[in-house]
Amino acid sequence: MKLKIFLSYARDDKPVADRIRRLLSDWGHTPWMDVYDIPKGAYWPDEIDRALNEADVVIGILSPRVVASRNVKNEWDWCIVYHRRLILLQYEPAYVPENYISLNRIDCVGTRFESGTSDLRAALAVGRTFSATAFADSYQEYLRSLYERVNRFLAQKIVPSLTADERDPQPLRLSVRSEVDAVDALFARRNDVDPLFIVAGLESEASPDVFQDVWEAFNHYTHRLLLLGSPGAGKTFTLLHACRDAVVRRMRDTSAPLPIFCIISTWDIKQRPPLEEWLEASYGAPADVRRLLEEGQALLLLDGLDELGGASQDSDPRADFLDRLPLNNEVLITCRELDYKQIGHKAQLAGAVTLMPLTDDQIRQMVDRQPRLEAMIESDISLKEALRTPLLLSLFAFVCGGDSDDLPDAFLQGADSLPEIRDRILKAYLEKRHLHEVSKWKFQTPPPHSIYSLDDVYDVLGNACMLASDLTSEAYRENAIPTHRIASAYQHIVLRERKEMWSSQEGLRVWEEARHFITFALRLNLLVEIGEMFDEPLYALIHKLFFDHFAFVYALKHVADGRLYHDIMSNKPTTILARLGDRRAVASLIEALKSDNLYIRFSAADALGVLGDAAALDPLIMALKDSDALVRISAAVALGKLGAPRAVEPLAARLTDWEEGYFRLVCNAAAEALEKIGTPEALATVREARSKGLLKDDPPFEW
């Protein structure tokens, strides 16, 4: 029987794969091996998918190198999920990952190679029959759908290769460290551990400080784990890989919990429904979520606790969400490290870990065989520290990798801070992706108006990010942008720059052009469709770092654009610059204090107070003499946040600032600022003003 056979192997095992390939050909089969059968210039991932689908049998060469290869294990996982026959040929002694332990293996170690290949020939005589035990699982279609969804999402989140002439780099294995006291482990284990032993410090089991990967930590902490990390550290990437592994585990063993993946930002923070109700309504959820949760048969993989936002007038939605986590199911939930600390509420889980920065060895592994990149990194300590974030390292390798000399080594010259290094890498990535896509689209359909300049991309997405980030409705989450926001940004940016007028009758044309722009942004790998809202697609930037980058660049460019300031409460560049907390904006905000526009001066003073940079002290003191009381109030509040004693005397002069229409608002703001500064002189000045009846005991000043 002639079979099409896919050879799955680690790159360093090519010599043995070549031997097996020759034997298969001699036996009359048609072997497929990537290095020989993928056409020059073809996109490798697509060709591998096509070959897997066409194969009758997959032969996996098991060695220690394969255990470390995520790409090879992905091919084996595909066989398990889609019930394609997988034969493992063990060439060297190696640890066998959990998902493959029950698969039959042919022993070809050492002197047993000849007998092993004879066994392989006999095994192939059976044909393409699925050799692994096929479990009757009513959730198979759901699991396959989840597996495909995760793979699509990973494909969009991973930085693509421009050349596409070899396998994608292996994903780095991210280590995690334990976070002591980050969760309420005593509550979570209240039925297993006598609290008297813990209180006395006698608990027998000690947790390691560092785990090699999240699965090791997940197993140690009895399958109930909080995964923390900084932006770009790999939280979502790690969770998605864990979800994919969990699907394969369930396909191999029906007693394993059923994985359920959900994006936490879709939980309604206004209604705050029970978890089972939210999960039932979530995209792609299994039909009987309630029963699974009641019986403790689910593995909840929940991404982005931080994206629920901060505390509201009622209570912090993040804390409320944590309190709704079921106690009898497996849980893996992600959150930004800083946001979790701000919640001030411990999750009832068994443990917490934080993704660790990349080591020097991991950085070298990512840029292996690219001496130019290694030299750049080793010669710049600040760059190396920035690249300890996996996302930035991936983007840097994309931007600077290969044999291209179109990017000078000095493109980071003068970047003296982490935000500046980060933005230059992001900008270089966008420039390279844009050039690549434009070169492909020039001679293709859709028509030329669907090709946008990089300035258009920055302006439209920057405007949309600025508007979306300032909305507090539960429908708008950090990093999420509805279609109508992108259309509105397109209308105001692109059509305005063309000096085109449009009326309501032309609204459909604007929407159609906006959809062309969205298509272009999707091709640039900038947007990901994450759901629906108002019967239209809801998008997100591929990462929060991109969201902040677009918003910052746009806000800084338009900080003095009066068309974006309508009143003191509207979405405006200064508000975004303050929220992002990037002190590179200080100089532009100081300059904005000189604007003729009242709202620009007012909001610039407010933003400078939030940023808290000492360089703003003298300009804010000058703003205390502004002709408009609103600006004087804003400057006083900002000086209180700076807390500089040198502002005491100028603030004291405002204690008699009673402008008709504003009553005592200016002097009250000055008094509160003096109390925040808190020096003896400042406090004495306020007491004297109160004794003279210059101040009223109003509640603390708030906008």
Secondary structure, DSSP 8 states (H G I E B T S, - for coil): ---EEEEE--GGGHHHHHHHHHHHHHTT-EEE-HHHHS-TT--HHHHHHHHHHH-SEEEEEESHHHHT-HHHHHHHHHHHHTT-EEEEEE-S-----GGGTTS-EEE--GGGHHHHHHHHHHHHTT-S---S-----TTHHHHHHHHHHHHHHHHHHS---SS--S---------EEE-TTSB-HHHHTTTTS-HHHHHTT--S----SEESSHHHHHHHTTTEEEEEE-TTSSHHHHHHHHHHHHHHHHHH-TTS-EEEEEEGGGS-TTT---HHHHHHHSTT--TTHHHHHHTT-EEEEEE-GGGG-S--SS--HHHHHHHTS-SSSEEEEEEEHHHHHHH---BSSSEEEEE----HHHHHHHTTT-HHHHHHHHT-HHHHHHTTSHHHHHHHHHHH-SS--SS-GGGGTT--SHHHHHHHHHHHHHHHHHHHHHHHHTTSSS-GGG---HHHHHHHHHHHHHHHHT--STT--TTEEEHHHHHHHHIIIIIHHTT----GGGHHHHHHHHHHHHHHHHHTT-EEEEEEETTEEEEEESSHHHHHHHHHHHHHHTTT-GGG-SSTTS--HHHHHHHHT-GGGHHHHHHHTT-S-HHHHHHHHHHHHHHT-GGGHHHHHHHTT-SSHHHHHHHHHHHHHHT-GGGHHHHHGGGG--BTTTBTHHHHHHHHHHHHH--HHHHHHHHHHHHTT----------
